[in-house]
């Protein structure tokens, strides 16, 4: 049996994780959370050594990378962000492909804010671009301590698909969870 693989992507606060939960809970999907690999990439000793060499001790607290310190450096400078991505993206991609090869579910969702950078589009049956109005996304990320400026800054760093790109299906998450679940149900019936 061949798995149906859906890439889930979107800007911060758009609802990727909510869509992943709906896919898992209502459609039996197995979900790969690329963010968890992103966190693990910063704990990998080889990655830590490379990042220390490039960014210095300023991004460390003790022996480990401090994500807030690293974020302050890379989100303020696109060139520095590309340096980080050149190290961690290949590592994350390797982990994702390893996990994908081990999964056997009929439906698999890859929840990845940076989906474009992590896997070839040919891998997916569809790429779901989860969108939501800025004000709604801002309300959703308030618990992260982000203000409008922080959300806008992270939006500028996002590597999103255009809604009209091949295989890309835009799913607008501008209502409640019930309405979103209905959109997903209808999409899965196609």
Backbone bond lengths (Angstrom), bond angles and torsions (degrees), N, CA, C in turn:
res aa  C-N    CA-C-N  psi(-1)  N-CA   C-N-CA  omega(-1)  CA-C   N-CA-C  phi
1 X - - - 1.454 - - 1.527 109.02 -
2 X 1.289 115.50 133.27 1.455 121.74 178.95 1.528 109.14 -93.16
3 X 1.309 116.35 131.09 1.468 120.47 179.12 1.519 110.80 -75.17
4 X 1.307 114.69 146.52 1.467 121.43 170.51 1.527 105.50 -91.72
5 X 1.322 116.81 118.56 1.457 121.09 -176.35 1.525 108.93 -110.39
6 X 1.333 114.27 126.45 1.455 121.47 179.37 1.523 108.81 -115.63
7 X 1.321 115.96 127.70 1.455 120.33 173.67 1.515 108.19 -87.82
8 X 1.319 116.81 131.62 1.467 122.38 -179.70 1.523 107.99 -115.15
9 X 1.315 116.51 120.18 1.449 119.65 -177.81 1.524 109.64 -144.23
10 X 1.306 115.72 167.56 1.457 120.84 -179.96 1.515 109.76 159.17
11 X 1.295 115.01 168.83 1.462 121.57 -179.25 1.532 110.29 -70.48
12 X 1.324 116.94 163.22 1.475 119.91 177.60 1.531 111.35 -55.10
13 X 1.327 115.48 134.90 1.461 120.93 177.03 1.516 114.67 81.28
14 X 1.336 117.59 2.51 1.463 120.04 -178.59 1.524 111.80 -73.95
15 X 1.338 117.06 -29.75 1.456 119.77 178.23 1.517 115.17 117.95
16 X 1.317 117.80 23.96 1.475 120.69 178.91 1.523 111.35 -57.45
17 X 1.318 116.80 -46.52 1.466 120.27 -177.90 1.522 111.15 -65.88
18 X 1.313 116.98 -35.52 1.467 120.57 177.40 1.523 110.16 -65.56
19 X 1.325 116.74 -43.22 1.464 120.43 176.99 1.528 109.92 -61.95
20 X 1.338 116.92 -41.81 1.467 120.39 178.52 1.526 110.65 -60.70
21 X 1.322 117.39 -42.26 1.469 120.84 179.31 1.529 110.98 -64.47
22 X 1.317 116.71 -38.86 1.471 120.62 177.76 1.528 109.82 -65.22
23 X 1.322 117.25 -45.12 1.466 120.43 178.24 1.521 111.39 -59.11
24 X 1.331 116.45 -42.97 1.464 120.42 -179.26 1.524 111.19 -70.46
25 X 1.319 116.67 -49.47 1.459 120.84 -173.65 1.509 115.35 -73.40
26 X 1.334 117.16 -34.97 1.459 119.61 -174.69 1.527 114.07 -107.39
27 X 1.340 116.12 -13.84 1.466 118.77 -176.67 1.534 112.57 -128.12
28 X 1.341 116.81 4.68 1.461 121.10 175.22 1.516 115.67 71.81
29 X 1.305 117.29 18.17 1.469 119.94 -177.89 1.524 111.63 -72.39
30 X 1.317 114.73 148.84 1.454 120.68 166.53 1.526 105.43 -93.62
31 X 1.319 115.95 137.66 1.460 121.31 -175.09 1.522 109.87 -114.03
32 X 1.313 115.00 134.42 1.460 121.38 171.03 1.525 106.07 -105.10
33 X 1.310 115.72 122.30 1.463 122.16 -178.98 1.523 108.76 -98.34
34 X 1.325 116.93 99.60 1.463 120.99 -177.58 1.528 112.06 -62.93
35 X 1.335 117.59 -28.92 1.468 119.78 178.10 1.524 111.34 -59.45
36 X 1.341 116.53 -37.48 1.466 118.61 179.69 1.519 110.55 -64.24
37 X 1.320 117.29 -35.39 1.465 120.12 175.95 1.525 110.48 -70.24
38 X 1.332 116.03 -33.62 1.468 119.39 176.26 1.514 111.48 -61.79
39 X 1.326 116.30 -41.53 1.467 120.31 177.21 1.524 109.87 -65.92
40 X 1.337 116.58 -44.20 1.466 120.84 -179.13 1.524 111.39 -64.55
41 X 1.325 116.89 -33.47 1.471 120.33 179.66 1.519 111.21 -59.45
42 X 1.325 116.38 -33.33 1.468 120.03 -179.15 1.519 112.18 -78.90
43 X 1.316 117.53 -10.39 1.469 122.26 176.91 1.524 112.27 -97.49
44 X 1.326 116.52 -13.99 1.459 121.23 179.49 1.536 109.02 -66.68
45 X 1.318 116.77 128.56 1.470 122.02 -174.93 1.528 112.71 -59.77
46 X 1.334 117.61 -42.04 1.466 119.45 179.21 1.527 111.01 -63.76
47 X 1.319 116.05 -43.14 1.463 119.57 177.67 1.528 110.97 -63.75
48 X 1.332 116.67 -42.39 1.469 119.94 178.29 1.525 110.97 -57.89
49 X 1.341 116.96 -44.58 1.470 120.43 -179.48 1.528 110.93 -61.65
50 X 1.332 116.22 -45.57 1.465 119.98 179.85 1.529 111.46 -63.14
51 X 1.323 115.64 -42.11 1.467 119.40 -178.67 1.526 111.27 -69.29
52 X 1.321 117.42 -35.04 1.466 120.38 175.91 1.528 109.97 -64.33
53 X 1.332 115.75 -40.46 1.463 119.68 179.83 1.540 111.25 -62.99
54 X 1.333 116.36 -38.77 1.469 120.66 -177.25 1.528 112.58 -81.59
55 X 1.340 116.84 -46.21 1.460 121.06 -171.79 1.521 113.87 -102.11
56 X 1.317 117.34 -13.67 1.454 120.55 179.41 1.522 112.69 81.91
57 X 1.325 114.02 -173.88 1.464 121.10 -176.49 1.527 113.34 -73.41
58 X 1.325 117.17 -13.86 1.470 120.42 -174.78 1.529 113.15 -62.25
59 X 1.329 117.81 -22.20 1.479 119.95 -178.71 1.522 112.03 -93.95
60 X 1.321 117.20 4.79 1.464 121.34 -177.51 1.520 110.93 -108.23
61 X 1.307 114.37 146.99 1.461 122.98 165.76 1.519 104.49 -121.42
62 X 1.297 116.56 111.10 1.454 120.14 -173.18 1.513 109.29 68.35
63 X 1.319 115.61 -130.23 1.467 120.99 -177.24 1.526 113.47 -91.62
64 X 1.325 116.49 -7.96 1.466 118.73 -172.45 1.521 112.20 -117.44
65 X 1.323 113.95 155.50 1.459 121.06 177.90 1.518 109.24 -66.55
66 X 1.302 115.89 133.60 1.456 122.94 175.66 1.532 106.32 -95.57
67 X 1.323 116.40 111.26 1.469 120.91 -174.37 1.525 112.61 -59.37
68 X 1.318 117.62 -35.04 1.467 119.83 178.77 1.515 111.02 -67.40
69 X 1.313 116.73 -42.95 1.472 120.35 178.64 1.529 110.38 -64.97
70 X 1.317 116.08 -43.68 1.462 119.96 178.33 1.526 110.53 -62.22
71 X 1.335 116.17 -44.89 1.462 120.50 179.17 1.516 112.63 -59.41
72 X 1.329 116.56 -40.45 1.471 120.08 179.10 1.525 111.25 -61.10
73 X 1.318 116.59 -33.07 1.470 120.73 179.67 1.523 110.99 -77.68
74 X 1.327 117.22 -51.29 1.460 119.63 -170.14 1.525 113.65 -79.88
75 X 1.320 117.73 -29.09 1.463 118.03 -179.70 1.522 111.78 -81.34
76 X 1.312 116.95 -7.52 1.463 120.76 176.99 1.527 111.99 -95.36
77 X 1.333 117.35 -7.76 1.465 120.57 -173.00 1.525 108.78 -150.03
78 X 1.323 116.54 111.05 1.468 121.08 -176.10 1.525 112.18 -59.70
79 X 1.327 117.86 -34.65 1.465 120.27 179.28 1.532 110.72 -65.99
80 X 1.317 116.49 -39.86 1.472 120.63 178.03 1.534 110.40 -67.63
81 X 1.335 116.86 -36.63 1.461 120.39 176.62 1.529 110.11 -62.46
82 X 1.316 117.25 -42.41 1.465 120.51 178.64 1.535 110.99 -63.26
83 X 1.329 117.38 -35.80 1.462 120.13 176.71 1.531 110.76 -62.78
84 X 1.314 115.85 -44.59 1.465 120.24 177.74 1.527 110.31 -61.04
85 X 1.317 115.99 -48.90 1.464 120.72 -177.58 1.529 112.12 -61.51
86 X 1.324 117.70 -35.27 1.466 121.18 179.38 1.525 111.46 -62.59
87 X 1.312 116.66 -26.64 1.461 120.64 178.89 1.526 111.46 -89.61
88 X 1.324 117.13 -49.62 1.467 118.40 -171.00 1.530 114.06 -85.43
89 X 1.323 119.14 -29.69 1.465 119.13 -176.96 1.525 113.25 -62.36
90 X 1.333 120.14 -44.62 1.471 117.89 177.25 1.535 112.24 -60.44
91 X 1.316 116.83 -37.90 1.464 121.04 178.88 1.530 110.43 -64.82
92 X 1.328 116.54 -46.11 1.465 121.24 179.58 1.532 110.11 -63.50
93 X 1.311 116.78 -44.68 1.463 120.78 -179.84 1.531 110.56 -58.63
94 X 1.319 117.27 -42.92 1.462 121.47 178.28 1.529 111.19 -60.21
95 X 1.326 116.71 -41.98 1.467 120.39 179.93 1.531 110.84 -67.08
96 X 1.320 116.57 -41.02 1.466 120.79 179.35 1.525 110.75 -62.88
97 X 1.332 116.59 -47.42 1.460 119.79 -179.27 1.522 111.27 -63.92
98 X 1.323 117.12 -36.47 1.467 121.08 176.52 1.530 109.81 -62.94
99 X 1.327 116.00 -45.66 1.464 118.78 -179.42 1.526 111.16 -67.47
100 X 1.323 117.40 -41.51 1.466 120.20 178.28 1.527 111.29 -58.03
101 X 1.316 117.34 -40.55 1.461 120.26 -177.95 1.528 111.71 -67.60
102 X 1.334 117.33 -21.30 1.467 120.69 -178.89 1.531 113.00 -91.69
103 X 1.324 117.93 -15.89 1.459 120.56 -177.16 1.522 111.14 -81.91
104 X 1.330 114.68 148.67 1.461 119.73 -177.84 1.526 113.51 -126.80
105 X 1.307 117.33 4.46 1.465 120.85 -177.44 1.524 111.15 -64.91
106 X 1.325 114.55 154.48 1.463 120.01 176.15 1.530 110.50 -66.54
107 X 1.344 115.94 -34.85 1.462 121.38 -178.71 1.526 108.42 -123.73
108 X 1.326 114.90 131.35 1.468 121.45 177.47 1.522 107.74 -128.48
109 X 1.313 115.39 133.79 1.460 121.03 175.03 1.518 109.38 -114.30
110 X 1.310 116.54 130.72 1.460 121.50 174.12 1.518 107.54 -105.64
111 X 1.330 115.51 105.85 1.465 123.57 -178.71 1.526 107.35 -88.37
112 X 1.332 116.29 104.13 1.461 120.24 -173.15 1.522 111.22 -146.70
113 X 1.328 117.33 111.98 1.456 119.50 176.81 1.529 112.14 -56.81
114 X 1.329 117.24 -35.48 1.462 122.27 -178.49 1.528 110.98 -106.57
115 X 1.299 115.71 46.21 1.459 122.38 -175.21 1.524 112.05 -52.98
116 X 1.320 116.45 -42.06 1.462 121.86 -178.13 1.521 111.91 -54.44
117 X 1.307 116.46 -39.35 1.459 121.39 -174.56 1.517 112.98 -83.35
118 X 1.328 118.15 -13.50 1.460 119.69 -168.39 1.517 115.91 -105.27
119 X 1.302 118.81 -19.76 1.462 119.07 -178.90 1.527 109.45 -158.78
120 X 1.302 115.04 151.94 1.454 121.65 179.97 1.528 110.70 -67.53
121 X 1.304 116.53 141.90 1.464 121.27 179.78 1.532 112.16 -60.04
122 X 1.334 118.09 -25.82 1.465 121.23 -179.93 1.522 112.02 -64.08
123 X 1.319 116.80 -20.67 1.457 121.78 -179.43 1.536 112.05 -65.09
124 X 1.325 117.00 -28.88 1.464 121.72 -169.35 1.516 112.88 -100.34
125 X 1.329 113.92 144.94 1.463 119.47 168.58 1.530 108.03 -70.81
126 X 1.335 114.90 -45.59 1.465 121.48 176.06 1.522 108.68 -145.23
127 X 1.306 114.32 154.26 1.465 121.83 172.98 1.520 106.12 -112.66
128 X 1.323 115.67 118.29 1.456 119.96 -178.41 1.513 108.83 -97.24
129 X 1.318 115.13 113.96 1.457 122.20 176.10 1.529 107.17 -91.31
130 X 1.320 115.76 105.55 1.463 120.61 -178.35 1.526 107.00 -85.60
131 X 1.334 115.53 125.03 1.465 120.44 -179.22 1.522 109.74 -125.97
132 X 1.307 114.44 159.74 1.464 122.12 176.12 1.517 107.32 -160.90
133 X 1.332 117.25 153.54 1.467 120.25 177.95 1.536 111.03 -60.25
134 X 1.334 115.77 148.42 1.463 121.64 -176.84 1.524 111.83 -54.23
135 X 1.323 117.77 -46.81 1.472 120.44 -177.28 1.527 112.22 -60.85
136 X 1.308 116.47 -38.78 1.462 120.79 178.52 1.531 110.19 -68.76
137 X 1.329 116.18 -41.79 1.463 119.55 177.51 1.532 110.73 -63.94
138 X 1.321 116.35 -38.68 1.471 120.41 178.77 1.522 110.65 -61.33
139 X 1.320 116.93 -42.01 1.473 120.54 177.67 1.531 110.62 -63.01
140 X 1.326 116.33 -37.45 1.463 120.09 -178.74 1.531 112.90 -70.22
141 X 1.327 117.41 -31.24 1.476 119.35 -177.07 1.530 112.17 -96.57
142 X 1.306 117.43 3.23 1.472 120.18 179.74 1.520 111.45 -59.28
143 X 1.344 116.72 -33.71 1.468 119.74 179.95 1.529 112.29 -69.30
144 X 1.324 117.65 -11.92 1.466 121.99 175.11 1.532 110.82 -87.98
145 X 1.329 115.58 -3.20 1.461 120.09 -178.36 1.523 113.29 82.05
146 X 1.325 117.19 17.69 1.462 120.84 -178.43 1.517 109.67 -91.50
147 X 1.311 116.08 140.18 1.462 121.14 171.36 1.531 107.87 -103.70
148 X 1.323 116.89 -176.68 1.464 120.97 -177.09 1.531 111.17 -60.81
149 X 1.325 117.20 -37.33 1.466 120.73 179.32 1.519 112.00 -64.27
150 X 1.330 116.26 -42.38 1.472 120.43 179.75 1.526 110.59 -66.39
151 X 1.321 117.19 -42.81 1.464 120.14 179.12 1.528 110.28 -63.81
152 X 1.327 116.95 -42.68 1.466 120.48 179.12 1.532 110.64 -63.74
153 X 1.316 117.60 -39.06 1.461 121.81 179.21 1.525 109.92 -63.92
154 X 1.303 117.08 -43.73 1.468 120.69 179.06 1.526 111.25 -69.04
155 X 1.319 116.59 -33.32 1.467 119.62 175.40 1.529 110.26 -61.03
156 X 1.323 117.10 -39.53 1.464 120.63 -179.72 1.526 111.47 -64.59
157 X 1.320 117.68 -28.10 1.471 122.04 180.00 1.524 112.45 -86.36
158 X 1.314 116.72 -12.86 1.466 120.63 -176.70 1.525 110.09 -65.85
159 X 1.319 115.56 145.42 1.458 122.25 177.63 1.522 107.15 -114.03
160 X 1.318 115.57 77.83 1.463 119.90 -173.16 1.523 111.52 -96.87
161 X 1.298 114.15 154.79 1.452 121.61 173.64 1.526 108.85 -76.69
162 X 1.306 115.54 151.88 1.462 120.07 169.57 1.520 107.22 -75.00
163 X 1.317 116.43 143.08 1.468 120.75 -176.99 1.523 112.12 -61.43
164 X 1.332 117.95 -22.23 1.466 120.32 -178.38 1.532 112.75 -101.63
165 X 1.335 118.10 11.49 1.461 121.29 178.53 1.534 109.89 -71.81
166 X 1.337 117.24 157.24 1.469 119.81 178.84 1.527 111.56 -56.76
167 X 1.323 115.75 140.12 1.461 125.19 179.12 1.527 114.25 70.46
168 X 1.316 118.23 -6.33 1.464 120.54 -175.81 1.519 109.95 -87.50
169 X 1.325 114.30 128.00 1.460 122.75 176.41 1.523 106.66 -118.02
170 X 1.307 116.99 120.97 1.463 119.85 177.92 1.521 109.53 -83.66
171 X 1.308 115.67 128.34 1.460 122.02 175.29 1.521 107.07 -117.55
172 X 1.313 115.75 111.20 1.462 121.30 -176.95 1.522 108.80 -85.41
173 X 1.313 115.77 120.41 1.464 122.93 -178.44 1.532 108.46 -105.30
174 X 1.312 115.34 75.87 1.463 119.69 -176.25 1.526 112.63 -117.23
175 X 1.328 116.03 14.45 1.464 120.19 179.59 1.512 109.93 -127.92
176 X 1.314 115.26 -149.11 1.463 119.32 179.79 1.532 109.58 -94.97
177 X 1.330 115.92 178.97 1.464 121.64 -176.91 1.523 111.93 -63.71
178 X 1.320 117.69 -33.30 1.464 120.80 179.63 1.530 110.11 -65.25
179 X 1.328 116.49 -45.19 1.464 120.51 178.79 1.528 110.74 -64.02
180 X 1.327 116.67 -40.46 1.461 120.35 178.46 1.530 110.58 -64.89
181 X 1.313 117.39 -42.80 1.467 120.82 178.49 1.529 111.07 -60.59
182 X 1.317 117.05 -37.24 1.462 120.58 178.43 1.533 110.41 -66.69
183 X 1.321 117.59 -40.30 1.477 120.36 176.37 1.527 110.53 -60.95
184 X 1.331 116.25 -41.85 1.459 120.11 179.91 1.528 110.12 -67.31
185 X 1.309 117.67 -42.13 1.470 121.67 178.97 1.524 110.23 -57.80
186 X 1.328 116.38 -47.30 1.462 120.62 -179.86 1.536 110.93 -63.08
187 X 1.309 116.34 -39.99 1.474 120.56 179.99 1.521 110.45 -64.99
188 X 1.318 117.63 -39.89 1.454 121.71 -177.32 1.532 111.96 -70.48
189 X 1.300 117.98 -20.73 1.465 121.42 179.94 1.513 112.41 -80.07
190 X 1.285 118.77 -8.56 1.482 121.51 -178.78 1.505 111.34 -75.56
